[in-house]
Amino acid sequence: MREAVRDVIIAGGGPTGIMLARELRLHGVDVLVLERDAQPTAVSRAGGLHARSLEILDQRGVVEPFLEHGRRYPLGGFFAGIVKDPPEGLDTTYPYVLGIPQPVTERLLTECALAAGVELQRGREVTGVNHNDDSVTVSLKGGGLLRAGYLVGCDGGRSTVRKLLGIGFPGEPSRQDRLLGEMELTEPEETVMSVVAEVRENHKDFGVVPLGDGLYSVVVPANGVAEDRSAPTLEELRVQLTRYAGTHFGVHSPRWISRFGDATRLAERYRSGRVLLAGDAAHIHPPFGGQGLNLGLQDAFNLGWKLAGAVKGWAPTGLLDTYDAERRPVAAAVLDNTRAQSELTSTEPGPQAVRRLLAELMDFNEVNRYLIEKITATGIRYDFGTGPDLLGRRLPDLPLKEGRLYERMHAGRGLLLERTGKLSVEGWEDRIDTVTDLDRMNPSILLRPDGHVAWMGDDQQDLTPAVGRWFGNPAPAAE
C-alpha cells in the first residue's frame, strides 16, 4: 500500500536535515526524514558550534543542552590558526566557540526534532527522484516509492539528490587528505602537548587534543590523496604521525578513524523546482575555521520558514527563491575564506610572508573582529536593497522589560518590535507577533523568523509593503 503524501521529505538525517525538519514542524508541516545509515554515526568531523549557530538554537529555545555538553573556547586563533586575543566589540551573547563533538550535536538536535513530532526513518536510502509542478516522487533502495510536495537533499557532499537532479558541483578537487580519529595514547599528556605545540609551529593542520579518560582526538595530514576513500588503518595513522612528529605517541585502541579531503565545491544552484539542497549537498570546503556544520545549520534556519510558507500557501511569489539568493553567496564567501586560510597554512615562503603580514594587521581590533565575524557568521548581511546598515543583518539578543528578545522567537514566527502601539500587523497575526515591552527601540523593526531585520521605520511609515514582501497576503477576515 502506498504511503500518504507528505508535505516535505528530507533526504539525510545529519545536523542540517534534522535542524530543517524541526524548523518545519514548528509551522505544522508534515515532514519525513530518510537517513540511509541504520545507526547514528560515531565519527566526529566537526567539533564546535560558533556564535551564530548558538544564537539560532537560543532563538528556538533549545540551546541549554548544547551549552551543558560543550566546552567554551576563546575566539582567538580561529582564522588560519593565527593566535590573537579575542576581538573586542562582538555583539553576541556567545563570544566563544562551543567545543562539542558532532555526534553529540547530532544526538541533541535529533532529540529536539523528535520531541517536536519529526518522523525519522533510518536505513532508508533515496535512489531516484522524479518531480513535476505538483509533487516529488522518490524511489528507495530495495524498492518502494514515496511522494511529497517538496524534497530537500541534505545528504552530504556526495549527494545522491544533487546528482539525480543533474546540478553541477564545480570547484577544486582535494589536494591533501587528512586522517582523523579518536584513540588512546600511551605517552603522558604533558609530553604529547609539548610535541604537538612544536609541530604546529609549521603545520597548522596537525593536532592532538585530549578528550578525557585517556582518549584523544588526532588529526594529521595523509600521504597524498587516496583514490580509495575507505577508512585508513591504524598503521597508516602511526606512519603519518611519526613522519610529522617523530613519534606516534603510542596510539592504540581507536574508537574510529576516518579520512577527509579539502575539496572545495559549490552547487550551481540550490533549487530545481520542488527539490532543494542544503548543507554539504550544496557546498563543501576545507575544515579551516570549523564552519561546515555551522553553515549547514544556518542553511536550514534560512530555508525552514520559507519552505513552510510555500507548503502552507501563504508564501509570496519568489520567497522560496530567496533561499538560493541569500545562502549561496554566503557559502561562496565561506569557500573563499577557507581557500585563503588553506594558503596561509602553507610552509612555502610566499604564503608565510602573507601570513606574517595578516598577523600584523590583526593587531588592529577592527581587522580581528571582521575576520572573526566571518568565521562565526555574525557579520552576514543579506541584500534587502538600500537602507540602514542594520537592514538585512541578524539582530542580537536584546533585553526586554520582561525577559529578552530571543525568548520571543521560539515559535519561529516574525516579530514586530515597536513601542508606540501605532503600527499594526493586523491580518498577519498568524505569522507575526508584536513585541512592545521594549526599554528602548527607535526606529521600529520588523524581524523575519530567522532573526534578520526585514524593515526599519517609524509609526509614520507604511509597514505593509515590507510585511507583504516576506509574509504574503493577510489572512482572509473572518465572516
N, C-alpha and C positions, 0 to 999 in steps of 0.2 A: 504494500500500500504506500502510495506516495505521501511524503510528509507535507505538512501545511506550509504554505508560502510564508517565508519570514520577511520582516521588513529589511533587515540587513544581515548578511553573512560576512564574517571576518575570517580570512584565512591566515592563521598564525596566532598562537596564544602566548607570545612573548610579551614583554612590557608594553610595547606600543599597541598591540592588538587588544590586550586586556584593559589598558587605560582607555582606549577608544570605546570599548564595549561598555564600560561603566559610565562614560560620558553620555552615551546614547540612552542607557537605561534611566538616567536622571530625567529624561524627557519622555519616558514611557515607550521607547522604541523596542520592538521585539527583535532581539539580536542573538545570533548563534555564533560562537567562536569554534572553529575547527582547527585543531592542533595535530600535526602528524605524529609527534612523539607521544608515546604511550605514558611516559613519566616526565615530570619536570626535570630540567637539566641541572646537573651539579656544576657545570662549567661556568666560571665567573670571568667573562671577558670585560665586564665593566665593574668598576669598584667604587663609584661615587655619584652623588647627586649634587648638582650645582644649585645656586641660589634660585634661579627662575623655576626649576623643577620643584624645589621645596615650596615656593610660593604657590604654584598651581595645586599642589597637594593640600596646602593650607586653605586655599580658596574653595576646596571641596570638602574640607573638614576631616581629612584623613592623614594629616602629616605626623601626628603624635607617635604612632607606632614606628615610623621610619626614624624619627629622632631618637627613640628609645633603643633601637637596634644599631644605630650608627655611631661613628666617632667623628668629632669635629676637628677639621684641619684648617689652619690658616691659608688664605688665598695666595700668599707669596710663593712664587716659583711655579705657577701653573701655566705660564706662557713659555714654552720651549725649555722648561727647567731652569730659567734664569731666576736666581734666588734674589728676591727683593722683599721688603716688608709689605704687608697688605696695603693697598691704596686707601687713602682717606676719602670720605665723601660718598661711599657706596650707599645708595638709597634703598636698602633692603633690610629686613629684619633677620636675614640669613646670610651674614657676611662671612661665610666659611664654606668649605666643601665637606659634605657629609660622607665619610667613608663607610660604605655599606656594600657587601658583595651582591652581585647581580642575582644569584638565586634567592637571597633574602628579599631584595626589592621585588622580584617576580612573585614570590610567595605572598608578600603583604598586599601587592596590587590585586592578586587573584582572590585573596580573602575579601577585599573590599568589593570586588566585582561580583563575586558570588552572593555576598550579602545584599547587593543591590538587585539581584534577580537575573544576572547574566547566566546563560547556559553555555558551558564549556564541554566540548566533546573531544576527548583525546584519542589518538590512534586513528584519526580520520584525515586523509591527505587529499587535497584537491589536485586533480589531474587534467581537468578540462573546464573550459569556460565558454559559454555561448550567451551573448547578450544582445538585446534589441531595445527599442524605445520604451518598452514597458517593464521588462524584468531581466533577471540574470539567472541562468541555469548553470550549476556546477556539477561536474562529474567527479566521483570519488574513486580512489584506488580500491580495487576489489569489487567495484560495481555500486550502483546507486546514483540517483540524481537528487539534487536539492534546488529549490527555486527561492529567489528573494527579489526584493525591489532593488537592492544595491549589494555590491560585493566590494570589500576593501582588502587588498593584498597587503598584509603585514608579515609576510613570510620570508623575510630576510634577504641578504644580498644576492642569493641565487634564486630569487623569487620565481616560482612557477607561474604565478598570476601575471607578473610583468612579461615573462617570455611568451605566454599564451596570447597576450594582447598584442605582441609584436612591438612593444615600446622599446626604443633604443636606450642603451645604457652606456653612453660614451664616456671616455676618461682614460686614465692610465692604468695599466696592469701593475701587479705587485712587483716591486724591485727588491724587496727584502722581507723574508718571512721572520717571524719571531716565535719562540717556543714559550709557552705559558703553562703554569701548573701550580698545584698545591701539594706539598710533600713535607716530610720531616727531614731535619738536618742533624748530623752528629756533632758538628763544630759548635762551640759555645756562641751564644748570640753576640757577645761583645766582639769576638773575632770576626764573625760574619759581617757585622755592621761596619767594622773598620775597613775590611777589604772592599765592601760594596761602595763606601764613600770614596775610596781611591779609584775604583774602576769608573765610577760615574763622573769623575773629573773629565773624562774623554768620551764616555759612552752613556749618553743620557737615556738610551732605550734599554739599559741594563738595570735590573732591580731585584732585590730580595727583601721582602717585607714580613716581619714576624706577625703572625695572626693569633698567637697564644697557644698554650699547651703543646709547645714544641713544633707547631705547624707553621709553615712559611708559604707565602706566595712568591713564585720565582718567574722572572721573565728575562730572556736572553736572546740576542739575535741568532737566527738559524744560519746554517751553512748554505746561503743562497735561497732560491725559490724552488720549492718542491712541486713537481707535476702531480705526484700522488698526494692528495690532500688528507690522507688518513692520519690518525693521531701518531705523533712521534713516540719513540721508545724512550725509556728512562736512560738507556746508554747514550742515545743521541743527545739528550739534555746534559748528561755528565760531560760529554766531549766538548760541547759548546761552553759550558761553564768553565771548564779548565782552560779552554782557549782564551777566554776573556779575563778570567780572574786568577788563573794559575792554580785553581783548586775547584773541586766540585762540591766542597763543603760536606761531603759525606751524605749526599741526598739519598733518601730511601723512602719506602712506603708511600708512593704517590697516591693521592686521592683521585687525581685526574691530571692528564697532560693534553694540551691542545696546541694547534698550530694556527697562526693567523697572519695574513699578509697586510700590505699597506696600499692596496689598490685604491684608487680614487675615481669614483664614477657618480654621475648624476643622471637620473632618468630624464628623457627628453620632455616628458610631460607627466603630470601626476593624475590625470583623469582621461578615461576613454569611455564616454557615455555614462553608463551606470556602474562603471568599475573604477575604483580609485586605488592609489598606492600610498603607503605611509611607512615611516621608519626606514630600516635598511633596504627594504624593497625599492625605495626611491633614491637612496643615497648611501654610499659607503666611502670611507676615508680613513687615513691613518689615525691611531688612537691618541695622538698628542692632545693634551688638554682634557681628556676624558669626556668628550662631547657627544659621542654616538648615541648612547642610550637616552641621554637628556634630549637630544634633538628629536628622537622618535616620540618621546612623551609629549613634547611640545607640539609636534605634528598632530597628535591625537587630540590635544586640547583645542587646537585651532579648528580641526575638522568636525569634532563631535557635535557641537550645537548647530553648525551649518547643515550637516547631513540630517540631523534630527528635524530641522526646519523643512528640508526637502521631503522627508518621509511624512511629516505631519501636514504638509500642504501650505504652510504659511511663508515659506522662504521666498523672498522677492527674486525676480529674474536675475540670474547672474551670481547669486550669493554663493552657490557651491563652487563656481569658478574662481572665487577669490581665494579659495584654499590653495590652488596652484599659484596664483598670482602673488600671494603673500609668503608661502612657505618655501617655494622653490628658490627664490633669491636668498632666503636665509640659509638654506642648505649650500648654495653656491658660495656664500661668504664663509661658511664653516670649512668647506673644501679648500678654499684659498688659504685660510689661516692655518690649517693643518699642513698644507703644502709648504707654507713658509716655515712653520716650526720644524718640519722634517729637514728642510735645507739647513736650518740653524743648528741641527744636531750633527751635521757632517763634520768630520775631522779635517777636511781639506782647508787650506789656508784662507781661501776667499770667503766661504761661509763663516769661518771662525772670526774673520775680521768684521763681518756684518754683525755677528753675534755680540762682539765686544762693543760695537757702536750702539746697538739696540740696548745693551745693558746700561750704557751711559745715559741714553735717552729715558730709560725707565726710572732714573733717579728723579725725573720730573713727575710729580704726582699725577698730573693730567694724562700723561702718556701711560703710566702704570694703570691708572683707573680705566682708560679707554680700552686697553688690551684685556684687562680682567672682565670688563663688561661684555666684550666679545665672547670670551670663554663661558661666562655664566649666563649669557643670553639676556641680561637685564638691560642692555643698551639697544635692543631691537626697536626699530620704528617702522611700522607698516606705512605704505604710501596711501594716505586717505585724501590726498590733494593738498592744496595750500591751506595754511592755518598756523596756529601757535605750535611751538616746538613739542608740546605735550601731546598734540593730536597724533594718534597712531601708536603712541607708546603705552606700555603697561603702566598702571597706576600702582605705586607702592601701597602697602597697608597703611591705613590712617586711623587714628583714634577717633571714636565717636563719643557722644555723651554717655552712651551705654554700649560697652564693648568696642569692637573695631570693625573696619570695613570688610576684611576678608571673611569674617564670620557671617556677613550678609550675602555671601556669594555661594554658599553651599549647595543651593538648588540648581545652579548652573543657568540662571536667568540674567537678563540685562538689568542694569541699575541706573536710575536717575538720581544723581546727588544734587540736592538744592535745598536752600534754607527758607525761601520766601513762601513756598506753597502756591506760587502763581503759575508754575509750569506743570503741565499735566501729560500723562501718557494714557489718557482715557481711551479705551478700545484696545490697548495693548497690555492690559493688566495680566493677561495670561502668559506674557513673555517678559515683562519688565516690572521690577519692583522699584518703589521710590523710597529714598533714604533722606530724611530731613533733620535728624538729630545730630547735626554737624557742629563742631566747635567753631569751625570757620570753613568757608568754601566760596570763593569768588574768583572766577565765574562758576556757574553750574556746569556739571559734567554728566554726559551720557556714557556709560560703560557697556561694552559688549559682554556677553557671557564669559569670554576668555580674559576679561580684565583690561582690554585695551580701550583707550579713550576714543570714542566714536564721534563726539561733538563737545564743543565748549561754547558757552554763551551766557547771556543774562536773560532775565524774565521779559525783556522787550523783544527778544528774537524768536523767530518761528522754529520750534523744535521739530515739527512734523516731517520735513524732508529727510532729516538725518534718521529719525525713527523708521520711516518707511524704507530707507535705503538698506538698513540692516535687519529690520524685523517685519518687513512686508506690510500688507494692508491690515487695518484694525479688524478685530473680530466683529462679526455682524451683531448689531444691537439686539438684545432680547426683545421679543414681542411683548 
